[in-house]
Amino acid sequence: MYGDTFMTLKHQNTLALSTLRVYNNGLRQPHFHFNANEMGYVISGCAKVGIINTQGTIEFNIHVGDVIFFPIGTQHYIKSACDEDLLLILAFSTGDQLQTLDMDDYFQATADHILAQLFFKKQNEFKKIPKFKEDQAINLP
């Protein structure tokens, strides 16, 4: 999401709108929203959408004209899947600041020894996770 496209319509039952452009073969990384449901409408392009839950990952394809919906707290990702960039208009069920946790932020903010215990790996494995200066939420190659 780009900050200049995110706006809140306070007088429209607290609905926040934004556009999301995911470049060809780009990824909107796994994330979830603490304080809003999310609904999206595909304007152009196509994508593979994944919902991650305790049973695993459910994936499905979306195309122009499709609508997607993620209930509050649902971990999900969107991967561009055609030659054309993916463009969606998104609506969030909040008029407040959208609260989102991206998975790269989670890993970078969690101590290596905690990640090692959580994933049953050696602590030094998590030192290999790169640290980026630029936000990696959207359009990862």
C-alpha positions as a Markdown table, in Angstrom:
| # | Residue | x | y | z |
|---|---|---|---|---|
| 1 | Met | 0.0 | 0.0 | 0.0 |
| 2 | Tyr | 1.3 | 3.4 | -0.7 |
| 3 | Gly | 0.7 | 6.1 | 1.9 |
| 4 | Asp | -0.5 | 8.7 | -0.5 |
| 5 | Thr | -3.3 | 6.4 | -1.7 |
| 6 | Phe | -4.6 | 5.5 | 1.8 |
| 7 | Met | -7.5 | 7.6 | 2.9 |
| 8 | Thr | -10.1 | 7.4 | 5.5 |
| 9 | Leu | -13.7 | 8.3 | 4.9 |
| 10 | Lys | -14.8 | 9.2 | 8.4 |
| 11 | His | -18.4 | 9.9 | 7.3 |
| 12 | Gln | -18.9 | 6.6 | 5.5 |
| 13 | Asn | -19.3 | 4.3 | 8.5 |
| 14 | Thr | -15.6 | 4.3 | 9.2 |
| 15 | Leu | -14.3 | 2.8 | 6.0 |
| 16 | Ala | -10.7 | 3.2 | 4.8 |
| 17 | Leu | -9.8 | 2.8 | 1.2 |
| 18 | Ser | -6.5 | 2.3 | -0.6 |
| 19 | Thr | -5.1 | 1.0 | -3.9 |
| 20 | Leu | -2.6 | -1.8 | -4.0 |
| 21 | Arg | -0.3 | -2.3 | -7.0 |
| 22 | Val | 1.8 | -5.5 | -7.0 |
| 23 | Tyr | 4.3 | -5.6 | -9.9 |
| 24 | Asn | 4.5 | -8.6 | -12.2 |
| 25 | Asn | 5.8 | -11.5 | -10.2 |
| 26 | Gly | 5.8 | -9.4 | -7.0 |
| 27 | Leu | 4.4 | -10.4 | -3.6 |
| 28 | Arg | 2.4 | -8.7 | -0.9 |
| 29 | Gln | 4.0 | -10.6 | 1.8 |
| 30 | Pro | 2.1 | -12.6 | 4.5 |
| 31 | His | 0.5 | -10.2 | 7.0 |
| 32 | Phe | -2.7 | -9.7 | 9.0 |
| 33 | His | -4.6 | -6.7 | 10.3 |
| 34 | Phe | -5.4 | -6.4 | 14.0 |
| 35 | Asn | -8.2 | -3.9 | 13.7 |
| 36 | Ala | -10.0 | -4.4 | 10.4 |
| 37 | Asn | -11.6 | -6.7 | 7.9 |
| 38 | Glu | -10.2 | -6.3 | 4.4 |
| 39 | Met | -12.1 | -6.5 | 1.1 |
| 40 | Gly | -10.5 | -6.1 | -2.3 |
| 41 | Tyr | -11.7 | -5.7 | -5.9 |
| 42 | Val | -9.3 | -6.7 | -8.8 |
| 43 | Ile | -9.1 | -3.8 | -11.3 |
| 44 | Ser | -6.4 | -5.3 | -13.4 |
| 45 | Gly | -4.0 | -8.3 | -13.5 |
| 46 | Cys | -4.3 | -11.6 | -11.7 |
| 47 | Ala | -2.9 | -13.2 | -8.6 |
| 48 | Lys | -2.6 | -16.2 | -6.4 |
| 49 | Val | -4.0 | -15.4 | -2.9 |
| 50 | Gly | -3.1 | -17.5 | 0.1 |
| 51 | Ile | -4.8 | -17.7 | 3.5 |
| 52 | Ile | -2.6 | -19.2 | 6.2 |
| 53 | Asn | -4.3 | -20.9 | 9.2 |
| 54 | Thr | -3.7 | -23.7 | 11.6 |
| 55 | Gln | -4.6 | -26.3 | 9.0 |
| 56 | Gly | -2.1 | -25.0 | 6.5 |
| 57 | Thr | -2.4 | -22.7 | 3.5 |
| 58 | Ile | -5.4 | -22.3 | 1.2 |
| 59 | Glu | -4.6 | -20.8 | -2.2 |
| 60 | Phe | -6.8 | -19.6 | -4.9 |
| 61 | Asn | -6.6 | -17.5 | -8.1 |
| 62 | Ile | -8.1 | -14.1 | -8.6 |
| 63 | His | -8.8 | -12.2 | -11.8 |
| 64 | Val | -10.2 | -8.9 | -13.0 |
| 65 | Gly | -13.7 | -8.3 | -11.4 |
| 66 | Asp | -13.1 | -10.7 | -8.5 |
| 67 | Val | -13.7 | -9.7 | -4.9 |
| 68 | Ile | -11.7 | -11.0 | -2.0 |
| 69 | Phe | -12.4 | -10.8 | 1.7 |
| 70 | Phe | -10.2 | -11.4 | 4.7 |
| 71 | Pro | -11.8 | -11.3 | 8.2 |
| 72 | Ile | -9.9 | -9.4 | 10.9 |
| 73 | Gly | -6.8 | -11.3 | 12.1 |
| 74 | Thr | -6.6 | -13.6 | 9.0 |
| 75 | Gln | -3.0 | -14.1 | 7.8 |
| 76 | His | -2.9 | -13.7 | 4.0 |
| 77 | Tyr | -0.7 | -12.9 | 1.1 |
| 78 | Ile | -1.1 | -11.8 | -2.6 |
| 79 | Lys | 1.3 | -13.0 | -5.3 |
| 80 | Ser | 1.0 | -11.4 | -8.8 |
| 81 | Ala | 0.6 | -14.2 | -11.3 |
| 82 | Cys | 0.4 | -12.8 | -14.8 |
| 83 | Asp | 2.5 | -10.6 | -17.1 |
| 84 | Glu | 0.5 | -7.5 | -16.1 |
| 85 | Asp | 0.8 | -5.7 | -12.8 |
| 86 | Leu | -2.0 | -6.5 | -10.3 |
| 87 | Leu | -4.1 | -3.5 | -9.2 |
| 88 | Leu | -6.7 | -3.7 | -6.5 |
| 89 | Ile | -8.8 | -1.3 | -4.6 |
| 90 | Leu | -9.0 | -2.2 | -1.0 |
| 91 | Ala | -11.5 | -1.4 | 1.7 |
| 92 | Phe | -10.8 | -1.8 | 5.4 |
| 93 | Ser | -13.5 | -1.8 | 8.1 |
| 94 | Thr | -11.9 | 1.0 | 10.2 |
| 95 | Gly | -11.6 | 4.7 | 10.3 |
| 96 | Asp | -8.6 | 4.5 | 12.6 |
| 97 | Gln | -5.0 | 3.9 | 11.7 |
| 98 | Leu | -4.8 | 0.5 | 10.1 |
| 99 | Gln | -2.8 | -1.9 | 12.4 |
| 100 | Thr | -0.9 | -4.5 | 10.3 |
| 101 | Leu | 1.8 | -7.0 | 11.2 |
| 102 | Asp | 4.0 | -8.0 | 8.2 |
| 103 | Met | 5.9 | -11.3 | 8.6 |
| 104 | Asp | 9.3 | -9.8 | 7.9 |
| 105 | Asp | 8.7 | -7.2 | 10.7 |
| 106 | Tyr | 7.8 | -10.1 | 13.0 |
| 107 | Phe | 11.0 | -12.0 | 12.3 |
| 108 | Gln | 13.2 | -9.0 | 12.5 |
| 109 | Ala | 11.6 | -7.9 | 15.9 |
| 110 | Thr | 11.9 | -11.4 | 17.5 |
| 111 | Ala | 15.1 | -12.5 | 19.2 |
| 112 | Asp | 17.0 | -15.2 | 17.4 |
| 113 | His | 16.9 | -17.6 | 20.4 |
| 114 | Ile | 13.1 | -17.3 | 20.5 |
| 115 | Leu | 12.8 | -18.0 | 16.8 |
| 116 | Ala | 15.2 | -21.0 | 17.2 |
| 117 | Gln | 13.0 | -22.4 | 20.0 |
| 118 | Leu | 9.8 | -21.8 | 18.1 |
| 119 | Phe | 11.0 | -23.5 | 14.9 |
| 120 | Phe | 13.2 | -26.1 | 16.4 |
| 121 | Lys | 16.3 | -24.8 | 14.6 |
| 122 | Lys | 19.7 | -23.6 | 15.7 |
| 123 | Gln | 19.9 | -20.0 | 16.7 |
| 124 | Asn | 22.6 | -19.1 | 14.1 |
| 125 | Glu | 20.1 | -20.1 | 11.3 |
| 126 | Phe | 18.1 | -17.0 | 12.1 |
| 127 | Lys | 21.1 | -14.7 | 11.9 |
| 128 | Lys | 21.0 | -15.4 | 8.1 |
| 129 | Ile | 17.7 | -13.5 | 7.8 |
| 130 | Pro | 18.6 | -10.3 | 5.9 |
| 131 | Lys | 17.9 | -6.9 | 7.4 |
| 132 | Phe | 16.5 | -4.4 | 5.0 |
| 133 | Lys | 16.6 | -0.6 | 5.2 |
| 134 | Glu | 13.7 | -0.3 | 2.8 |
| 135 | Asp | 10.1 | -1.6 | 3.6 |
| 136 | Gln | 9.7 | -5.1 | 2.1 |
| 137 | Ala | 5.9 | -5.4 | 2.5 |
| 138 | Ile | 5.1 | -5.2 | -1.2 |
| 139 | Asn | 6.7 | -6.2 | -4.4 |
| 140 | Leu | 9.3 | -8.7 | -3.2 |
| 141 | Pro | 10.9 | -10.4 | -6.2 |
